[in-house]
Amino acid sequence: MLKKILVLLLLTTSTVSSQEWIQDKNKTSVLFQIRNFGITVDGGFKTTDIKTNLDTKDLSNSYINATIFVNSIFTGIEARDKHLLETDYFDALNHEKIILKSSKLTKDTNGNITLFAKLSVKGIIEEMEIPLEVFEDNSTLVLKASMMVNRKNFSVGGRSILLSNNVKIQVEYSATKYN
């Protein structure tokens, strides 16, 4: 009986582990676009930590969790980057991270996968529904997502008639299978 339990435990553990993915930080990006003074400002975050356990055939135990380090923000203009870290924007001294924690993943009849998650910015949490593009082979996983986020929902940027409320977020996550 003990042997059967150990074999079952070993099989279960190897099945779960076989779906874990290791982020390729050189091929992963979190970028954003926002209109400011009528001009599109491009930027992103240099430092992210994304954890995934994804089995596209059985999503019941799958998850995608992300941590974005606010101090890694870049827009190409150093003075603007420093301003974005201040209290009226990301308040990086008090809120060092942006967190995305998945609740569940679903697949529709056409095979399209949607991530349901909670996004936390400056301690404010909002439920998100994020369509994913998934590209997978035996050892590589690429996830792409594009979404709009209202910055005012997270108290980012205050009240400005010159700054758009909507921020376009684009994520490309690349990973290799954990062995």
Secondary structure, 3 states (H helix, E strand, C coil): CHHHHHHHHHHHHHHHHCCEEEECCCCCEEEEEEEECCEEEEEEECCEEEEEECCCCCHHHCEEEEEEEHHHEECCCHHHHHHHCCCCCCCCCCCCEEEEEEEEEEECCCCCEEEEEEEEECCEEEEEEEEEEEEECCCEEEEEEEEEEEHHHHCCCCCCCCECCEEEEEEEEEEEECC
